[in-house]
Amino acid sequence: MDVAPDGTAGDAVPAEEAFGMLGDATRVDILRVLGDADGPLAFSTIYDRVDVDDSGQFNYHLDTLVGHFVRKTDDGYRLARPGRRVVEAVFAGTVTGEARLPRTPVDETCEYCGSTLTVEWRAGSVELYCTGCAGRYARTHGGKPRGHDADRGYLGRLLLPPAGLADRDADGVLDAAWTWTAGEAAALAGGICPRCSATVDRTVLVCRDHRADAGQCPNCDSNHAVGVRFDCSNCILQTGGSAVLALATQTDLLAFLTDHGLNPLAPDAIGRLNETYQSYEEELLAVDPLDARLSFTADGDSLTLRVDEDLAVVEATRGDGGR
């Protein structure tokens, strides 16, 4: 069941049928015209704004969209919520000129060695690299067996659609990407797919032969032994990272960060936040089932979170002995 903006409910459609409805440029153009409008549009107004000569064909395409992507009201036609999401996705991938940001230095430093960071936008993500050390991961986009070998210094990636590059310098792009990704991380930590709102399956990954003294462990290509993967139960979203990704909404960690002036959603200094967020100490008390301590530090203070096999926090201890 999907709910229209006016509160009325309509029947959901199978994914293959929804894709079929969008399989024509005229239909996508109709959605774009309705998305540009300030209110409902009459049939004749939409027809005048869409590049099509045959009114019969136009009527056929419009009728195909009505019900799921478009609502027909007494005042005219307007986008339903699924139609708005299509238009939003189209504009998210639209920029003036080619979406491009080659590897560029930014005013942030590596949380591991303090060297200058560079960023590069590629395929919907802002990739971060340290200019001085080996970084955090040896492989990109999911590690083994997915992903591919990363350049030296790879610190991970932040999501950002192409439109995020418009009117921003490299530092602005990095800030936007952090905030965009933080919102998605919060949804994932809450068990919600940030793309389709369905439930996500969480898989905790543990490197049983982790070599912490080697920096990037040769067995898991990561600095941390405990990681997490999220798989949407409905759409194709698959993502993951270090264990802290599953703790994005954890109250004790959020309180610790804000107590030290660190805003996890829109940080003033991404490098300083990452130094606390990612350079945490990890102690595996047991592997099967998992029992681990993750210790974060900031300004001489510390927070230790003891987590179980689901990365649920079972104990939180501040450096001053508080809870």
C-alpha positions in Angstrom: 0.0 0.0 0.0 1.4 3.4 -0.9 -0.1 6.7 0.4 -0.6 9.7 -1.8 0.3 13.2 -0.7 -3.4 13.9 -0.1 -3.6 11.0 2.3 -5.4 8.6 -0.1 -4.0 5.1 -0.5 -3.3 3.3 -3.8 -2.2 -0.1 -4.8 1.5 -0.8 -4.9 2.9 -2.2 -8.1 5.6 -4.9 -8.6 9.1 -3.6 -9.4 9.1 -4.9 -12.9 5.8 -3.1 -13.7 7.1 0.1 -12.2 10.2 -0.1 -14.3 8.1 -0.8 -17.4 6.1 2.4 -16.7 9.3 4.4 -16.9 10.6 2.7 -20.0 9.8 5.6 -22.3 11.4 9.1 -22.6 8.0 10.7 -23.0 6.8 9.4 -19.6 10.0 10.6 -17.9 9.5 14.0 -19.5 5.9 14.1 -18.2 7.2 13.4 -14.7 9.9 16.1 -15.1 7.3 18.7 -16.2 5.0 17.9 -13.3 8.0 18.1 -11.0 8.8 21.6 -12.2 5.2 22.8 -11.6 4.1 24.7 -8.5 0.8 22.9 -8.5 -1.5 20.6 -10.5 -1.4 21.0 -14.3 -4.1 20.6 -16.8 -3.8 18.0 -19.6 -3.3 20.7 -22.2 -0.6 22.4 -20.2 1.4 19.2 -19.8 1.0 18.4 -23.5 2.3 21.8 -24.5 5.4 21.4 -22.4 6.3 17.8 -23.5 8.0 17.2 -26.8 5.5 15.0 -28.5 3.3 15.6 -31.6 0.6 13.0 -31.3 -2.0 13.8 -28.6 -3.2 10.2 -28.7 0.3 8.9 -27.9 0.7 11.5 -25.2 -2.6 10.5 -23.6 -1.5 6.9 -23.6 1.7 7.7 -21.8 0.1 9.9 -19.3 -2.6 7.3 -18.5 0.1 4.7 -18.0 1.6 6.9 -15.2 -1.7 7.7 -13.5 -2.3 5.7 -10.4 1.2 5.0 -9.2 3.5 7.9 -10.3 0.8 10.5 -11.1 -2.4 11.5 -9.4 -5.4 12.9 -11.3 -7.5 15.3 -9.3 -10.3 17.8 -10.0 -7.6 20.5 -10.4 -5.4 18.6 -12.8 -2.5 16.2 -12.7 0.3 16.1 -10.0 3.0 13.9 -8.9 2.4 11.1 -6.4 5.1 10.3 -4.0 6.8 7.6 -6.1 6.8 10.1 -9.0 8.5 12.7 -6.9 11.2 10.2 -6.0 11.8 9.5 -9.7 12.2 13.2 -10.4 14.4 13.7 -7.4 16.6 10.9 -8.6 16.8 12.4 -12.1 17.8 15.8 -10.8 20.3 14.3 -8.3 22.2 13.0 -11.3 22.0 16.2 -13.3 24.7 18.9 -13.2 25.8 21.6 -15.4 28.5 20.1 -17.5 30.3 16.8 -16.7 30.3 15.7 -13.0 34.0 15.6 -12.2 36.3 16.2 -9.3 39.9 14.9 -9.8 42.0 14.1 -6.8 42.3 17.5 -5.0 43.9 18.5 -1.6 41.5 19.7 1.1 41.9 21.4 4.4 41.6 18.2 6.5 44.2 15.9 7.8 44.5 12.1 8.2 43.3 10.7 11.5 46.1 8.2 11.5 49.2 10.3 10.6 48.1 13.9 10.4 49.1 14.3 6.7 47.0 16.2 4.2 43.9 14.5 2.7 42.9 14.5 -1.0 39.4 13.8 -2.3 38.2 12.5 -5.6 34.6 12.1 -6.8 33.9 9.0 -8.8 30.6 7.1 -9.6 28.5 8.7 -6.9 31.0 8.8 -4.1 33.7 11.0 -2.7 36.8 8.9 -2.1 39.3 10.0 0.6 43.0 9.5 0.4 45.9 10.2 2.8 49.0 11.6 1.2 51.3 10.2 3.9 50.3 6.8 5.1 48.7 3.6 3.8 45.2 4.7 4.9 42.5 2.5 6.3 41.5 0.0 3.6 43.5 -1.9 0.9 40.3 -2.5 -1.2 37.4 -0.3 -2.1 33.6 -0.8 -2.2 33.2 -3.7 0.2 36.6 -5.4 0.5 37.0 -9.1 -0.4 35.6 -10.6 -2.5 33.8 -7.4 -3.7 35.5 -4.2 -4.6 38.9 -3.6 -6.2 42.4 -2.9 -5.1 42.7 0.7 -3.8 45.4 3.2 -4.3 47.7 3.8 -1.3 46.2 6.0 1.3 42.6 5.0 0.8 40.5 6.0 3.8 37.0 5.1 2.5 34.2 6.9 0.6 31.3 9.1 1.3 28.2 9.1 -0.8 27.3 12.2 -2.9 25.1 12.3 -6.1 26.6 14.3 -9.1 24.5 17.4 -8.3 26.4 17.8 -5.1 29.5 18.9 -7.1 27.7 22.0 -8.4 28.9 25.4 -7.0 31.2 23.7 -4.4 35.0 23.6 -4.1 36.7 20.4 -2.9 36.2 21.3 0.8 32.6 22.1 0.2 32.1 18.8 -1.6 33.7 16.9 1.3 31.5 18.6 3.8 28.3 17.9 1.8 29.3 14.3 1.3 29.9 13.8 5.0 26.5 15.2 5.9 24.7 13.2 3.1 26.4 10.0 4.2 25.8 10.6 7.9 22.0 10.7 7.3 22.2 7.3 5.4 24.4 5.8 8.2 21.8 6.8 10.8 19.1 5.1 8.9 21.2 1.9 8.5 22.1 1.9 12.2 18.3 2.1 12.9 17.6 -0.9 10.6 16.1 1.2 7.8 17.2 1.2 4.2 18.0 4.8 3.3 16.9 4.2 -0.3 13.6 2.4 0.0 12.8 2.4 3.7 12.6 -1.4 4.0 14.3 -3.4 6.7 18.0 -4.1 6.4 19.8 -7.3 7.3 22.9 -6.7 9.4 25.9 -9.1 9.2 28.7 -8.7 11.7 32.1 -9.6 10.2 35.0 -10.7 12.4 38.5 -11.3 11.1 39.6 -14.2 13.3 43.3 -13.9 12.3 43.5 -10.1 12.5 47.0 -8.6 12.5 46.5 -5.3 14.2 50.2 -4.6 14.3 50.3 -4.6 10.5 48.0 -1.6 10.0 45.9 -2.8 7.2 45.5 -6.5 8.0 46.5 -8.7 5.1 43.6 -11.0 5.9 40.7 -8.5 5.8 42.3 -5.4 4.2 41.1 -3.3 7.2 42.6 -1.6 10.3 39.8 -3.1 12.4 39.0 -6.8 13.0 35.2 -6.2 13.5 33.2 -4.9 10.6 29.5 -4.8 9.5 27.6 -5.3 6.3 24.1 -4.1 5.5 21.9 -5.8 2.9 18.4 -4.4 2.1 15.6 -6.9 2.3 13.8 -5.2 -0.6 16.1 -3.3 -2.9 19.7 -3.8 -4.2 21.5 -1.7 -1.5 24.6 -3.4 -0.1 27.1 -1.4 2.0 29.3 -1.8 5.0 32.4 -0.7 6.9 33.9 -0.7 10.3 31.8 -1.6 13.4 31.3 2.1 14.2 28.9 2.3 11.2 26.4 0.3 13.2 26.8 2.7 16.2 25.8 5.9 14.3 22.7 6.4 16.5 24.1 5.0 19.8 23.2 7.4 22.6 26.4 7.1 24.6 28.7 7.6 21.6 26.6 10.6 20.4 26.7 12.1 23.9 30.5 11.6 24.1 31.0 13.3 20.7 28.9 16.3 21.5 30.4 16.7 24.9 33.7 17.3 23.1 32.2 19.7 20.5 32.1 17.1 17.7 29.0 17.2 15.5 28.7 13.8 13.8 26.2 15.1 11.2 27.9 18.3 10.1 31.3 18.5 11.7 33.4 21.7 11.7 36.5 19.6 11.4 36.0 16.3 9.7 39.6 15.2 10.5 39.2 15.7 14.2 35.9 13.9 14.2 37.4 11.0 12.2 40.3 10.8 14.7 37.7 10.0 17.4 35.3 8.0 15.2 37.7 5.8 13.4 41.0 5.6 15.4 39.4 3.7 18.2 41.1 0.9 20.1 39.6 -2.6 19.6 39.8 -5.5 22.1 38.3 -8.9 21.2 37.4 -10.6 24.4 35.7 -13.5 22.5 35.1 -14.3 18.9 32.2 -16.8 18.9 30.0 -15.3 20.1 31.6 -11.9 19.6 32.4 -10.0 22.8 34.4 -6.8 22.1 35.4 -3.5 23.6 35.7 -0.4 21.4 37.4 2.5 23.1 37.1 6.1 21.7 39.2 9.0 22.9 38.8 12.8 22.6 40.6 15.6 24.5 42.1 13.1 27.0 38.7 11.6 27.8 37.6 8.2 26.7 34.5 6.1 26.1 34.5 2.3 26.0 31.6 0.5 24.5 31.3 -3.2 25.1 29.4 -4.8 22.2 27.9 -8.3 21.6 27.6 -10.4 18.5 24.9 -8.0 17.0 27.0 -5.0 17.8 24.5 -4.0 20.5 26.0 -2.1 23.3 25.9 -4.0 26.6 28.1 -1.7 28.6 29.3 1.9 28.3 32.0 3.4 30.5 33.4 6.9 30.4 37.0 7.5 31.2 36.0 9.4 34.4 34.1 6.3 35.5 30.7 7.6 34.5 28.1 5.8 32.4 
